[in-house]
Each structure stands twice: as C-alpha cells, then as structure tokens.
Amino acid sequence: MQKTASTLQSRRFDIDWLRVIALLLLIIYHIVISFQSWAKDAIYFIENIDPLPGLWTPMQWLNIWRIPLLFLISGMGLCFAMQRRSVCKLLIDRSSRILFPAVAGFFLICPLNSLLFQEYYGQELHWIPNPGHLWFLFNIFAYVLLLLPFIVLFKKYPENLLFQLSRRLTEKPQTLLALILPFALEGYLLQPAYYSLFIYTLHGFVLGMLAFFTGFFMICAGDNFWRSVKSLRFITLAGALTLYAVRWFLFGFEKTNNALNGAECMLWILSALGFAAAHINRDSRALRLLSPAVYPIYILHLPVQFAVASLLFPKDISAPLKLILLIVSTFAVCWLLYTIIGRIPLLRPIFGMKYRATGAS
C-alpha cells in the first residue's frame, strides 16, 4: 500500500545531523569573517588587524549553499511537523519557535552586536534594533505563510497532484537531477551581483523560498527521494566539485556565472543529503545533546563572538592563535549561556526553546 502524505516519514536523524552541522558551520563562517580585511567596512564585524585571507577560499566553497541548505531543511521540518499537527497548531508552533525568537532577537539580541562594534571602534553608542544574524528566521516564517495553501491541500487531499508529482520526480535517480534546473534558472533570471549575498536581497528571498519549497516536496516524495539521493551522491559530489573548480580557477570567485552558481548550490545540497542519508541516519548521544542546543547557541553566538573578539584582538599574539582562541571561547561561552538560559523558564522562548515551568534538565 502506498504511503500517503500524512504517514510519509518517521524521524530522519540525518536531517537532524545536517541541521546541527549547517548551523555550526555558519558560526565558523562568521568567525572567519572577522579575519578578513573587509569585515569592518563591508558588514560591520569586529576585525582583527592581521587578516588571514587564505581562509576565505574554503569559505567560498561554503558560502553559496550554506543558507539555502538551512532553508531546505526548514521546509523538510515543516512537512514533518505538518504530519503531526493541525494547521492551527502548526502555525502556533512555528510562531513560537521561529517568529517569536526572531522578533525578540530583533529588539534584544542583535542590537548587542551593533553596541559591541560601536564600543570597540570608539563610536557613539546607540541601541539599534535590527535582524542581524537572525534575518533568515523572518524569511522562514514568510515561507510558512506562503506555503499554507499547500499544507491545507495536503491535509485535506493526501493523494493530491503535487504529492503524485513529487513521487514521480524522485522515482528514478536521473529524474531527481531535474531539481537543479530551477536553481540554475533563478540565478540566470535574477542575476545577483553577488550570489552569496542572501540577506536583504530579492535573490536571497526567492532562492530561499525555492529551497524551502523544495525541501517540503522532497519529504512528500517519501522513500523514493532518499533512495535516489543516496544512489546519486557520488555523481552530485563530482558535479559540485567540478563547478566549484570552474568558479575558482575560471572566474577567481569574481563575476561568476550565476546559472552555474545555482546549479552548484543544488549539487552540494543533494550531495550533502545523499551522504547524510547513507552514513549518519542514526540516533546517538551526541545528536541528542547537540540537536536542542544548536539553535539557541546560534542565536547567542554573534554577540558572544563580538565580545570575545573585543577582548582578544588587541592582544599581541598571532592571528592563527587568535582564530583558535576565538572559536573555542565562542563555543564555550555559548554553551555555558545555553545551560544557564535553559534553566530560566521565561528566557527559554527567546532562544527558540519551549517554555517549561521547571526549566531544562
């Protein structure tokens, strides 16, 4: 008997792992930015006086698919949540876990980044509400609202046309590669000046929506998708590496072909999903520890990073040692704050944790 949209999947531990890995990589990415010569003037990061420009080449590998992967995983999460909740409860859950931390962060967390930047560079101090590093949470909630008609459709008609199309698209591995085309087309049509500039751009919003919707419909395809993406993982990895080499050696990461960027973005995502499904789709103590922690730690990390950097960067030590100390200190302080906040019921929702009258264990 065929699975319906309401009984598609049990929990996917590989998706939990990818979410953890993606958010941790984003934190590393932000720390590396502080060691680039353009960090202060371009995006208002506290900048080390001695840059480490060689680190930016591996970051160029990451930067065109790091955010789309998060949007895609969020779309997958919405489809999983849809199976267990009514539409009303789904909206309440997403409002409390996504919209409320985004709004709270806008007024309470992200202004700390600006304040620490102003203090470090001797500027006049102002409390400036802004979305900061939580900007993508507002996008995700907008995508949830845009996808709402499809959620209602799937609830009322589990064997609807879109469900059938998603299954057919993923029945054979070669047809799954058709997912690359919309991403390439988006890059070609919108022609962003910088493909990796997702924040506050039409390109970023449209690409994020495309990734979010793709994640939703991937889960709708059920086991077909996971079989196909696993069998394709070496092909998609080879394709992604090839396009990355083209972007590096042919374009020098500047003025690249945006259609190829879109294709590379989706190939990296398909490769990551394939290898994750083949090798890390299992529960573990580490996952149970990290999965609930990574979201609040991400919310916390940038003001912590700025605070540690403001103390560390004036020291007369080498840039590589500063990098190591900044990484270790940022994660250590964030983990400490996470354990403290988890025990304060009123603070938990601000950091994306469920309210519990007795706090966290």
C-alpha positions as CSV (number, residue, x, y, z in Angstrom):
1,M,0.0,0.0,0.0
2,Q,1.3,3.4,-0.9
3,K,2.2,5.9,1.8
4,T,0.1,9.0,2.0
5,A,1.2,12.5,2.8
6,S,0.1,12.1,6.4
7,T,2.3,9.0,7.1
8,L,5.3,9.7,4.9
9,Q,8.3,9.5,7.2
10,S,9.5,8.6,10.6
11,R,12.1,10.8,12.2
12,R,15.2,11.4,10.0
13,F,18.3,11.6,12.1
14,D,20.4,12.5,9.1
15,I,18.3,15.7,8.7
16,D,18.8,16.5,12.4
17,W,22.6,16.0,11.9
18,L,22.7,18.2,8.8
19,R,20.8,21.0,10.7
20,V,23.4,20.8,13.5
21,I,26.3,20.7,11.1
22,A,24.9,23.6,9.0
23,L,24.4,25.9,12.0
24,L,27.8,25.1,13.4
25,L,29.4,25.8,10.0
26,L,27.6,29.1,9.9
27,I,29.2,30.1,13.3
28,I,32.7,29.1,12.0
29,Y,31.9,31.1,8.8
30,H,31.1,34.2,10.9
31,I,34.3,33.8,13.0
32,V,36.4,33.5,9.8
33,I,34.9,36.8,8.5
34,S,36.5,38.6,11.5
35,F,39.9,37.7,10.0
36,Q,39.2,39.2,6.6
37,S,40.3,42.7,5.6
38,W,36.8,43.8,4.6
39,A,35.0,42.7,7.7
40,K,34.7,46.1,9.4
41,D,33.8,48.3,6.4
42,A,31.6,45.8,4.5
43,I,29.4,44.1,7.1
44,Y,30.4,45.8,10.4
45,F,32.2,42.9,12.0
46,I,34.9,43.5,14.6
47,E,38.0,42.8,12.6
48,N,41.4,41.5,13.5
49,I,44.2,43.9,12.4
50,D,46.2,41.0,10.9
51,P,43.9,39.2,8.3
52,L,44.0,35.6,7.3
53,P,42.9,35.9,3.6
54,G,43.8,32.3,2.8
55,L,40.9,31.1,4.9
56,W,38.4,32.6,2.5
57,T,39.0,30.1,-0.2
58,P,37.3,27.2,1.7
59,M,34.6,29.7,2.8
60,Q,33.9,30.3,-0.9
61,W,33.1,26.6,-1.1
62,L,30.6,27.0,1.7
63,N,29.1,30.4,1.0
64,I,26.7,29.7,-1.9
65,W,24.9,26.8,-0.3
66,R,25.1,27.3,3.5
67,I,21.9,29.4,3.7
68,P,19.9,27.6,1.0
69,L,20.6,24.3,2.9
70,L,19.1,25.7,6.0
71,F,16.0,26.9,4.2
72,L,15.7,23.5,2.6
73,I,16.0,21.7,5.9
74,S,13.4,24.1,7.3
75,G,11.0,23.1,4.5
76,M,11.6,19.5,5.4
77,G,10.9,20.2,9.0
78,L,7.6,21.9,8.1
79,C,6.5,18.8,6.2
80,F,7.4,16.6,9.2
81,A,5.5,18.9,11.6
82,M,2.5,19.0,9.3
83,Q,2.1,15.3,9.7
84,R,1.7,15.6,13.5
85,R,-0.3,18.8,13.9
86,S,-3.4,20.6,12.7
87,V,-2.9,23.7,10.6
88,C,-3.7,25.9,13.6
89,K,-1.3,24.1,15.9
90,L,1.4,24.2,13.2
91,L,1.1,28.0,12.9
92,I,1.2,28.3,16.7
93,D,4.3,26.1,16.9
94,R,6.1,28.0,14.1
95,S,5.2,31.3,15.6
96,S,6.7,30.3,19.0
97,R,9.8,28.6,17.6
98,I,10.6,30.9,14.7
99,L,8.8,34.2,14.7
100,F,9.0,35.0,18.5
101,P,12.8,34.4,18.7
102,A,13.2,36.5,15.5
103,V,11.3,39.4,16.9
104,A,12.9,39.1,20.4
105,G,16.3,38.9,18.7
106,F,15.5,42.0,16.6
107,F,15.0,44.1,19.8
108,L,17.1,42.3,22.4
109,I,19.9,40.2,20.9
110,C,21.1,41.7,17.6
111,P,21.4,45.3,18.9
112,L,24.2,43.9,21.2
113,N,26.2,43.3,18.0
114,S,26.0,46.9,17.0
115,L,26.7,48.1,20.5
116,L,29.8,46.0,20.8
117,F,31.0,47.2,17.4
118,Q,30.5,50.8,18.3
119,E,32.3,50.3,21.7
120,Y,35.3,48.6,20.1
121,Y,35.8,51.3,17.4
122,G,35.1,54.2,19.8
123,Q,31.9,55.3,18.2
124,E,28.9,56.9,19.9
125,L,26.8,54.2,21.5
126,H,23.3,53.6,20.1
127,W,20.8,50.7,20.7
128,I,19.8,49.9,17.2
129,P,17.1,47.2,16.7
130,N,18.0,45.1,13.7
131,P,17.5,41.5,12.4
132,G,21.3,40.9,12.4
133,H,22.2,37.2,12.0
134,L,18.6,36.2,12.6
135,W,17.3,37.7,9.4
136,F,16.6,34.3,7.8
137,L,14.1,33.5,10.6
138,F,11.8,36.2,9.2
139,N,12.1,34.6,5.7
140,I,11.3,31.2,7.0
141,F,8.1,32.4,8.7
142,A,7.1,34.2,5.5
143,Y,7.7,30.9,3.6
144,V,5.5,29.1,6.0
145,L,2.7,31.5,5.4
146,L,3.2,31.3,1.6
147,L,3.1,27.5,1.8
148,L,0.0,27.4,3.9
149,P,-2.4,26.7,1.0
150,F,-0.4,23.7,0.1
151,I,-0.4,22.5,3.7
152,V,-4.2,22.7,3.7
153,L,-4.3,20.9,0.4
154,F,-2.1,18.1,1.7
155,K,-4.2,17.8,4.9
156,K,-7.5,17.5,3.0
157,Y,-6.3,15.6,0.0
158,P,-3.3,13.4,0.8
159,E,-3.1,11.9,-2.7
160,N,-3.2,15.3,-4.4
161,L,-1.5,16.0,-7.7
162,L,1.6,17.7,-6.2
163,F,2.1,14.7,-4.0
164,Q,2.0,12.4,-7.0
165,L,4.3,14.6,-9.0
166,S,6.9,14.7,-6.1
167,R,6.9,10.9,-6.1
168,R,7.3,10.6,-9.8
169,L,10.1,13.1,-9.9
170,T,12.1,11.1,-7.4
171,E,11.3,7.5,-8.6
172,K,14.5,7.4,-10.6
173,P,17.8,9.0,-9.7
174,Q,18.2,10.7,-13.1
175,T,14.9,12.5,-12.8
176,L,15.9,13.8,-9.4
177,L,18.6,15.8,-11.1
178,A,15.8,18.0,-12.6
179,L,15.8,19.8,-9.2
180,I,19.0,21.5,-10.4
181,L,17.2,23.4,-13.2
182,P,15.0,25.8,-11.1
183,F,18.1,26.8,-9.0
184,A,20.1,27.5,-12.2
185,L,17.1,29.4,-13.7
186,E,16.8,31.5,-10.6
187,G,20.4,32.6,-10.8
188,Y,20.1,33.2,-14.6
189,L,16.9,35.3,-14.3
190,L,17.8,37.4,-11.2
191,Q,21.5,37.8,-11.9
192,P,22.6,38.9,-8.4
193,A,25.7,41.0,-8.2
194,Y,27.0,38.6,-5.5
195,Y,25.4,35.2,-5.5
196,S,26.2,34.6,-1.8
197,L,24.6,37.8,-0.7
198,F,21.3,36.5,0.6
199,I,20.4,39.0,3.2
200,Y,18.0,41.8,2.2
201,T,18.1,40.9,-1.5
202,L,15.3,39.7,-3.8
203,H,17.7,36.9,-4.9
204,G,18.1,35.8,-1.3
205,F,14.3,35.7,-0.7
206,V,13.5,33.9,-4.0
207,L,16.3,31.4,-3.6
208,G,15.4,30.7,0.0
209,M,11.7,30.2,-1.0
210,L,12.7,27.9,-3.8
211,A,14.9,25.8,-1.4
212,F,12.2,25.8,1.3
213,F,9.5,24.6,-1.1
214,T,11.9,22.0,-2.5
215,G,12.6,20.6,1.0
216,F,8.9,20.4,1.6
217,F,8.2,18.4,-1.5
218,M,11.3,16.2,-1.1
219,I,9.7,14.9,2.1
220,C,6.4,14.4,0.4
221,A,8.1,12.0,-2.0
222,G,8.8,9.7,0.8
223,D,11.3,6.8,0.5
224,N,11.7,7.4,-3.3
225,F,13.7,10.6,-2.6
226,W,16.1,9.0,-0.1
227,R,16.8,6.0,-2.3
228,S,17.5,8.3,-5.3
229,V,19.6,10.9,-3.5
230,K,21.8,8.1,-1.9
231,S,22.4,6.5,-5.2
232,L,23.4,9.8,-6.8
233,R,25.7,11.0,-4.0
234,F,29.0,10.4,-5.8
235,I,27.7,11.9,-9.1
236,T,26.3,15.0,-7.4
237,L,29.6,15.4,-5.4
238,A,31.6,15.2,-8.6
239,G,29.4,17.7,-10.3
240,A,29.6,20.1,-7.4
241,L,33.4,19.8,-7.2
242,T,33.7,20.5,-10.9
243,L,31.6,23.6,-10.8
244,Y,33.4,24.8,-7.7
245,A,36.7,24.4,-9.6
246,V,35.2,26.4,-12.5
247,R,34.2,29.2,-10.1
248,W,37.6,29.2,-8.6
249,F,40.0,28.8,-11.5
250,L,38.0,30.3,-14.3
251,F,36.3,33.2,-12.5
252,G,38.5,33.6,-9.4
253,F,35.3,33.7,-7.4
254,E,34.5,37.1,-9.0
255,K,31.8,37.9,-11.6
256,T,30.9,34.3,-11.8
257,N,28.1,32.7,-13.9
258,N,25.0,32.8,-11.8
259,A,23.3,29.9,-13.6
260,L,26.3,27.8,-12.8
261,N,26.3,29.1,-9.2
262,G,22.6,27.9,-8.9
263,A,23.5,24.5,-10.3
264,E,26.5,24.2,-7.9
265,C,24.4,25.2,-5.0
266,M,21.9,22.5,-5.5
267,L,24.5,19.9,-6.3
268,W,26.2,20.5,-3.0
269,I,22.9,20.2,-1.2
270,L,22.0,17.0,-3.0
271,S,25.4,15.6,-2.3
272,A,25.1,16.5,1.4
273,L,21.7,14.9,1.7
274,G,22.9,11.8,-0.1
275,F,26.0,11.2,2.1
276,A,24.0,12.1,5.2
277,A,21.3,9.5,4.3
278,A,23.9,6.9,3.6
279,H,26.1,7.4,6.6
280,I,24.6,9.4,9.5
281,N,20.9,8.5,9.6
282,R,21.2,7.2,13.1
283,D,20.5,8.4,16.6
284,S,23.3,9.0,19.1
285,R,24.0,10.5,22.4
286,A,25.9,13.4,20.7
287,L,22.9,14.1,18.5
288,R,20.5,14.2,21.4
289,L,22.9,16.6,23.1
290,L,23.6,18.9,20.2
291,S,20.2,19.0,18.4
292,P,18.3,21.0,21.0
293,A,21.4,23.2,21.8
294,V,22.4,24.3,18.3
295,Y,19.5,26.7,17.6
296,P,19.9,28.7,20.9
297,I,23.6,28.6,20.5
298,Y,23.3,30.1,17.0
299,I,21.1,32.9,18.4
300,L,23.7,33.6,21.1
301,H,26.9,33.3,19.1
302,L,27.4,36.6,17.3
303,P,27.2,38.9,20.4
304,V,29.4,36.4,22.2
305,Q,31.8,36.3,19.3
306,F,32.0,40.2,19.2
307,A,32.5,40.3,23.0
308,V,35.3,37.8,22.9
309,A,36.9,39.4,19.9
310,S,36.9,42.8,21.5
311,L,38.9,41.4,24.4
312,L,41.2,39.1,22.3
313,F,42.0,41.1,19.2
314,P,44.1,43.9,20.9
315,K,46.4,41.2,22.4
316,D,49.9,40.8,20.9
317,I,49.5,37.2,19.7
318,S,49.5,35.7,16.3
319,A,46.4,35.7,14.1
320,P,46.1,31.9,13.8
321,L,46.3,31.6,17.6
322,K,43.6,34.3,17.9
323,L,41.4,32.3,15.5
324,I,41.7,29.2,17.5
325,L,41.0,31.0,20.8
326,L,38.0,32.8,19.3
327,I,36.5,29.6,18.0
328,V,37.0,27.7,21.3
329,S,35.9,30.7,23.5
330,T,32.8,31.5,21.4
331,F,31.5,27.9,21.6
332,A,32.4,27.5,25.3
333,V,30.7,30.7,26.4
334,C,27.7,30.0,24.2
335,W,27.4,26.5,25.8
336,L,27.6,28.0,29.3
337,L,25.0,30.6,28.5
338,Y,22.7,27.9,26.9
339,T,22.9,25.7,30.0
340,I,22.0,28.8,32.2
341,I,19.2,30.1,30.0
342,G,17.8,26.6,29.7
343,R,17.0,26.7,33.4
344,I,15.2,30.0,33.3
345,P,11.7,29.4,32.0
346,L,10.9,32.9,30.9
347,L,14.1,33.2,28.8
348,R,13.8,29.9,27.0
349,P,11.3,31.0,24.3
350,I,13.5,34.0,23.4
351,F,16.2,31.5,22.3
352,G,13.9,29.1,20.5
353,M,13.4,26.7,23.3
354,K,10.0,25.5,24.6
355,Y,8.7,27.1,27.7
356,R,9.0,24.8,30.7
357,A,7.9,25.8,34.1
358,T,10.6,23.8,35.8
359,G,13.4,24.8,33.3
360,A,15.6,22.4,31.4
361,S,17.3,19.3,32.8
